[in-house]
Amino acid sequence: MASTAIQKIGNKNSLRALILDMKDSLADVLPRHITPERVLKMALVAASRQPKLYECTRESIAKGVMDSASLGLDCSGLLGSGYLVPYWNGKIRMLEAQFIPGYRGLIDLARRSGQVSRIEAHLVHENDDCEIEFGTDPKLIHKPSFKADRGGVLGAYMVAEIVGGGKQVEFMPIADLLKIKERSKSRDKAGNLIGPWVTDEGEMMRKTVVRRGVKYLPLSPERANDLARAIELDNASYVDIEDIATGEPKTPEDRAAELREKKKTRPTAGGDDPGEDSGEPPADSPRQGTLLEE
C-alpha cells in the first residue's frame, strides 16, 4: 500500500493551489515571456487532456512543472512543446508525473542557440512522394499527397539548416519509431500504454527523429546545456533507452521472458545461474542520417 505521507494531487482545485504555492519559485526560473499564471493554465490544460495526472503525486507534479518552467517550455501538450506524463511507480504503488519535451520544444531549444536558421520535422506517408539522399551533400524532397487518405506512416524526418551553410538531415523508418514507442514507461498499473504516445502519436514520432538529429547540430555552450537537460528528461521516460544506432538493450520484460524460457529448457544444477542474463543485445540498426561530423 502507498504511504499515507504521499498524496495524490486529487483534483483541479488542489492542482491550482499547488501551482500558486510555487509562484515565487517559478518566477525565479521562468523566462520573461512566461508568467506563473500562464504556467498554471498550462498545467490545468495538461490535466484536462490527461486526467490521470490528477492521480499523480503532488511532489512529482511540482517537479514536472518546475522542469518545464526552467526550460521555458509549454507543458500543456497542445502545441507539441512538452507534456506532463503519468508513469506508474511500482515501488510506491502510485502514478508519478514527469515532464518530457515535445518535438517543438526540442526545435525551440535548438533554435535559441542562434546557430540554426531553420529546423522542421515531418511524417512521410505511403501515398506521399519522397526522395532522400545522404552523403556530403544531403538532399530531401517531400511532396505530401493531397488525397484524403495519405496512407500509413512510413517514417519521420528532420531537416535543419545551419547558420553559415550546411544541412543536417535525419530519417527514421516506422519500424524504429515503433521500437521507441514500445519502450515508453508511460503506462498504467495494468501495463497499458498511456500518455502522448496514445494521444499525440504523430507528434511523438516527430520528436523522436528530432531528438536523434539535434545531437549533431552546433550549439552555444549555454544552450547546449538546456538541450542536454531536455534530452535527459526525455530519455528517462523510456525503458533502458539508447540510440538505436549503438544498439538497444533489452527491456526488463524481455529479460524476464528469456529467464523463464531458460528455466524450462535446461537444468540449473551445476549449470549457469538462472538469475543471470547472458543474452546479447540486438544487432545494431543502420543509421538513417548524415554523419558529417564523424
DOTISE-774992 format. One line per 4 residues: number of its first residue (from 1); for each residue x, y, z of C-alpha. Coordinates in nm, 2 decimals. Each point is the difference from the previous one (the first is absolute). Layout:
REM residues N
NUM = X Y Z ~ ...;
END
This chain:
REM residues 294
1 = 0.00 0.00 0.00 ~ 0.11 0.36 -0.07 ~ 0.13 0.20 0.29 ~ -0.25 0.24 0.15;
5 = 0.28 0.27 -0.02 ~ -0.02 -0.02 -0.38 ~ -0.31 0.19 -0.12 ~ -0.16 0.01 -0.34;
9 = -0.07 0.33 -0.16 ~ -0.37 -0.10 0.01 ~ -0.19 0.27 -0.19 ~ 0.02 0.33 -0.19;
13 = -0.02 0.21 0.31 ~ 0.29 -0.18 0.16 ~ 0.20 0.04 -0.32 ~ -0.08 0.37 -0.01;
17 = 0.11 0.04 0.37 ~ 0.32 -0.19 -0.06 ~ 0.11 0.22 -0.29 ~ -0.09 0.32 0.18;
21 = 0.21 -0.12 0.30 ~ 0.29 -0.04 -0.25 ~ -0.05 0.35 -0.14 ~ 0.32 0.15 0.16;
25 = 0.21 -0.30 -0.10 ~ -0.13 0.01 -0.35 ~ 0.07 0.37 -0.04 ~ 0.37 -0.07 0.08;
29 = 0.04 -0.24 -0.30 ~ -0.25 0.12 -0.26 ~ 0.11 0.19 -0.31 ~ -0.16 0.35 -0.04;
33 = -0.26 -0.11 -0.25 ~ -0.16 -0.25 0.24 ~ -0.18 0.09 0.32 ~ -0.09 -0.23 0.30;
37 = -0.37 0.06 -0.10 ~ 0.07 -0.13 -0.34 ~ 0.17 -0.31 0.15 ~ -0.32 -0.06 0.20;
41 = -0.21 0.01 -0.32 ~ 0.25 -0.24 -0.16 ~ -0.02 -0.25 0.29 ~ -0.39 0.02 0.00;
45 = -0.01 -0.07 -0.37 ~ 0.24 -0.29 0.03 ~ -0.22 -0.16 0.27 ~ -0.32 0.06 -0.21;
49 = 0.17 -0.19 -0.29 ~ 0.14 -0.27 0.23 ~ -0.23 -0.04 0.30 ~ 0.23 -0.27 0.15;
53 = 0.23 0.29 0.10 ~ -0.25 0.06 0.29 ~ 0.10 -0.34 0.13 ~ 0.37 0.09 0.01;
57 = 0.19 0.10 0.31 ~ 0.02 0.37 0.09 ~ 0.38 -0.01 0.01 ~ 0.03 -0.14 -0.35;
61 = -0.24 0.26 -0.14 ~ 0.20 0.27 0.16 ~ 0.33 -0.13 -0.14 ~ -0.15 -0.05 -0.35;
65 = -0.13 0.36 0.00 ~ 0.33 0.13 0.12 ~ 0.19 -0.19 -0.26 ~ -0.21 0.14 -0.28;
69 = 0.02 0.35 0.15 ~ 0.38 -0.01 0.03 ~ 0.03 -0.09 -0.37 ~ -0.27 0.26 -0.10;
73 = -0.21 -0.26 -0.17 ~ -0.38 -0.04 0.00 ~ -0.11 -0.31 0.19 ~ -0.36 0.00 -0.12;
77 = 0.06 -0.23 -0.30 ~ -0.21 0.21 -0.23 ~ 0.28 0.15 -0.20 ~ 0.24 -0.30 -0.01;
81 = 0.24 0.19 0.22 ~ -0.02 -0.23 0.30 ~ -0.21 -0.24 0.21 ~ -0.07 -0.09 0.36;
85 = -0.02 -0.37 -0.02 ~ -0.12 -0.25 0.27 ~ 0.21 -0.31 0.08 ~ -0.08 -0.29 0.23;
89 = 0.26 -0.04 0.28 ~ -0.02 -0.35 0.12 ~ 0.21 0.07 0.31 ~ -0.25 0.24 0.15;
93 = -0.30 -0.14 -0.19 ~ -0.10 0.34 -0.13 ~ 0.01 0.20 -0.32 ~ 0.27 0.27 -0.03;
97 = 0.02 0.28 -0.25 ~ 0.30 0.10 -0.21 ~ 0.06 0.28 -0.25 ~ 0.13 -0.11 -0.34;
101 = 0.07 0.24 -0.29 ~ -0.19 -0.03 -0.32 ~ 0.14 0.05 -0.35 ~ -0.08 0.37 -0.01;
105 = 0.17 0.04 0.34 ~ 0.32 -0.17 -0.13 ~ -0.01 0.22 -0.31 ~ -0.05 0.31 0.21;
109 = 0.30 -0.08 0.22 ~ 0.22 -0.07 -0.31 ~ -0.11 0.33 -0.17 ~ 0.07 0.20 0.32;
113 = 0.37 -0.06 -0.06 ~ 0.02 0.23 -0.29 ~ 0.19 -0.27 -0.20 ~ -0.30 -0.15 -0.18;
117 = -0.20 0.21 -0.25 ~ -0.27 -0.25 -0.07 ~ -0.11 -0.33 0.14 ~ -0.31 -0.21 -0.06;
121 = -0.13 -0.35 0.02 ~ -0.27 -0.18 -0.20 ~ -0.15 -0.35 -0.05 ~ 0.02 -0.19 -0.33;
125 = -0.31 -0.19 -0.10 ~ -0.05 -0.28 -0.25 ~ -0.17 0.22 -0.26 ~ 0.26 0.28 0.02;
129 = 0.28 0.05 -0.25 ~ 0.33 0.01 0.19 ~ 0.36 -0.02 -0.09 ~ 0.29 0.01 0.24;
133 = 0.37 0.00 -0.07 ~ 0.28 -0.02 0.26 ~ 0.37 0.08 -0.03 ~ 0.21 0.31 -0.02;
137 = -0.29 0.19 -0.16 ~ -0.32 -0.13 0.16 ~ -0.32 0.06 -0.19 ~ -0.37 -0.05 0.08;
141 = -0.30 0.05 -0.22 ~ -0.34 -0.07 0.16 ~ -0.33 0.06 -0.19 ~ -0.29 -0.09 0.23;
145 = -0.30 -0.16 -0.16 ~ -0.32 0.21 -0.02 ~ -0.22 -0.31 0.02 ~ -0.24 -0.02 0.29;
149 = 0.18 -0.31 0.11 ~ 0.38 0.04 -0.02 ~ 0.05 -0.36 0.11 ~ 0.20 -0.13 0.29;
153 = 0.31 0.16 0.15 ~ 0.33 -0.13 -0.16 ~ 0.23 0.21 0.21 ~ 0.09 0.34 0.13;
157 = 0.28 0.25 -0.09 ~ 0.16 0.31 0.13 ~ 0.17 0.27 -0.21 ~ 0.22 0.27 0.16;
161 = 0.18 0.28 -0.18 ~ 0.31 0.13 0.18 ~ 0.09 0.37 0.01 ~ 0.29 0.06 -0.24;
165 = -0.09 -0.30 -0.21 ~ -0.05 -0.38 0.04 ~ -0.29 -0.22 0.06 ~ -0.09 -0.29 0.23;
169 = -0.25 -0.25 -0.13 ~ -0.12 -0.28 0.23 ~ -0.24 -0.28 -0.09 ~ -0.15 -0.28 0.20;
173 = -0.22 -0.28 -0.15 ~ -0.32 -0.10 0.16 ~ 0.14 -0.32 0.15 ~ 0.26 0.20 0.20;
177 = -0.26 0.25 0.12 ~ -0.23 -0.28 0.12 ~ 0.29 -0.15 0.19 ~ 0.04 0.32 0.19;
181 = -0.38 0.02 0.06 ~ 0.00 -0.35 0.16 ~ 0.27 0.10 0.24 ~ -0.20 0.28 0.15;
185 = -0.05 -0.02 0.37 ~ -0.32 0.20 -0.01 ~ -0.23 -0.28 0.10 ~ -0.27 -0.06 0.25;
189 = 0.02 -0.26 0.28 ~ -0.14 -0.27 -0.24 ~ 0.29 0.07 -0.24 ~ -0.22 0.17 -0.27;
193 = 0.17 0.28 -0.19 ~ -0.13 0.35 0.09 ~ 0.13 0.36 -0.06 ~ 0.10 0.18 -0.31;
197 = 0.09 -0.31 -0.20 ~ -0.37 -0.08 0.02 ~ -0.15 0.35 -0.03 ~ 0.27 0.16 -0.23;
201 = 0.17 -0.28 -0.18 ~ 0.10 0.21 -0.31 ~ 0.16 0.27 0.22 ~ 0.19 -0.26 0.19;
205 = 0.14 -0.15 -0.32 ~ 0.11 0.35 -0.10 ~ 0.16 0.05 0.34 ~ 0.19 -0.33 -0.02;
209 = 0.17 0.08 -0.33 ~ 0.07 0.36 0.12 ~ 0.16 -0.14 0.32 ~ 0.23 -0.22 -0.22;
213 = 0.09 0.29 -0.23 ~ 0.06 0.29 0.23 ~ 0.30 -0.19 0.16 ~ 0.19 0.09 -0.32;
217 = -0.07 0.37 -0.01 ~ 0.24 0.27 0.10 ~ -0.12 0.17 0.32 ~ 0.13 0.27 0.23;
221 = 0.11 -0.14 0.34 ~ -0.28 0.15 0.20 ~ -0.27 -0.12 -0.24 ~ 0.16 -0.34 -0.03;
225 = -0.05 -0.04 0.37 ~ -0.37 0.07 -0.03 ~ -0.03 -0.25 -0.29 ~ 0.20 -0.26 0.18;
229 = -0.23 0.04 0.30 ~ -0.31 -0.04 -0.22 ~ 0.14 -0.31 -0.16 ~ 0.09 -0.14 0.35;
233 = -0.36 0.05 0.11 ~ -0.13 -0.17 -0.32 ~ 0.24 -0.30 0.04 ~ -0.13 -0.05 0.35;
237 = -0.35 -0.06 -0.14 ~ 0.11 -0.32 -0.18 ~ 0.11 -0.35 0.12 ~ 0.38 -0.03 -0.04;
241 = -0.01 0.23 -0.30 ~ 0.31 0.04 -0.21 ~ 0.05 0.14 -0.35 ~ -0.09 -0.28 -0.25;
245 = 0.32 0.07 -0.19 ~ 0.20 -0.14 0.30 ~ -0.23 -0.30 0.06 ~ -0.29 -0.02 0.24;
249 = 0.01 -0.20 0.33 ~ -0.29 -0.22 0.08 ~ -0.29 0.11 0.22 ~ -0.05 -0.16 0.34;
253 = -0.30 -0.18 -0.15 ~ 0.22 -0.15 -0.27 ~ 0.26 -0.11 0.25 ~ -0.27 -0.16 0.23;
257 = -0.15 -0.19 -0.29 ~ 0.34 -0.13 -0.10 ~ 0.08 -0.12 0.35 ~ -0.33 -0.18 0.02;
261 = 0.08 -0.18 -0.33 ~ 0.35 -0.09 0.13 ~ -0.15 -0.16 0.31 ~ -0.24 -0.21 -0.21;
265 = 0.27 -0.13 -0.24 ~ 0.30 -0.07 0.21 ~ 0.08 -0.14 0.35 ~ 0.15 0.24 0.25;
269 = 0.21 -0.25 0.20 ~ 0.36 0.05 -0.09 ~ -0.09 0.25 -0.27 ~ -0.01 0.37 -0.05;
273 = -0.17 0.22 0.26 ~ -0.36 0.02 -0.13 ~ -0.03 0.35 0.14 ~ 0.27 0.13 -0.22;
277 = -0.07 0.14 -0.35 ~ 0.25 -0.12 -0.26 ~ -0.19 0.12 -0.30 ~ 0.16 0.24 -0.25;
281 = -0.17 0.33 -0.09 ~ -0.16 0.02 -0.35 ~ 0.23 0.06 -0.29 ~ 0.06 0.37 -0.09;
285 = -0.24 0.16 -0.24 ~ 0.14 0.20 -0.29 ~ 0.01 0.37 0.08 ~ -0.25 0.19 -0.22;
289 = 0.15 0.35 0.01 ~ 0.30 0.20 -0.11 ~ 0.32 -0.03 0.21 ~ 0.19 0.29 -0.13;
293 = 0.19 0.05 0.33 ~ 0.11 -0.36 0.03;
END
